[in-house]
């Protein structure tokens, strides 16, 4: 399981490494570069799935078919 993801702001292109929570999705993220509040794109569960270099841990588990797969 990868717990680090680089979130890239679609407005100013600031890229920041963030540690993802293992037990929840993160719905909001404030860009440290421009202050824009990011929300997931339609169909995505969190900002890591929309703007991150790696999807969130629940989605990683689901895709791998792991025992802790997201429901």
C-alpha positions in Angstrom: 0.0 0.0 0.0 1.4 3.4 -1.0 0.6 6.2 1.5 2.3 9.1 -0.2 0.7 10.9 -3.1 1.6 14.1 -4.9 -1.4 16.4 -5.3 -1.1 18.7 -8.3 -3.3 21.8 -8.3 -5.1 22.1 -11.7 -5.2 25.9 -11.3 -1.6 26.8 -10.5 0.3 23.5 -11.0 1.7 23.5 -7.4 2.6 19.9 -6.6 2.7 18.9 -2.9 3.5 15.5 -1.4 0.8 14.5 1.1 0.3 11.4 3.4 -3.1 9.8 2.7 -5.3 8.6 5.5 -5.7 4.8 5.5 -9.3 4.7 6.8 -11.1 7.5 5.0 -11.3 9.5 1.8 -10.3 13.2 1.8 -13.0 15.3 0.2 -11.4 18.7 0.4 -7.9 20.0 -0.1 -6.6 23.6 0.0 -3.8 24.3 -2.4 -0.8 25.7 -0.6 0.2 27.6 -3.7 -2.9 29.5 -4.7 -5.4 28.7 -1.9 -8.0 27.1 -4.2 -10.1 24.6 -2.4 -10.1 21.4 -4.4 -13.0 18.8 -4.4 -13.1 15.4 -6.1 -14.1 15.3 -9.7 -17.4 13.7 -10.5 -17.1 9.9 -10.1 -14.0 10.1 -7.9 -14.2 9.4 -4.1 -11.5 11.9 -3.0 -9.0 14.5 -4.0 -6.2 12.0 -4.2 -8.1 10.0 -6.8 -8.8 13.2 -8.8 -5.5 15.2 -8.4 -3.0 12.8 -6.8 -0.2 10.7 -8.3 -1.6 7.7 -6.5 -5.2 6.8 -5.7 -6.3 6.7 -2.0 -5.7 3.5 0.1 -9.3 2.3 -0.1 -9.2 2.4 -3.9 -5.8 0.8 -3.9 -7.2 -2.1 -1.8 -10.3 -2.4 -4.0 -8.2 -2.6 -7.2 -5.8 -5.2 -5.7 -8.7 -7.3 -4.4 -7.2 -7.1 -0.9 -9.0 -8.2 2.3 -9.6 -4.6 3.3 -11.1 -3.6 0.0 -13.4 -0.6 0.1 -17.1 -1.4 -0.2 
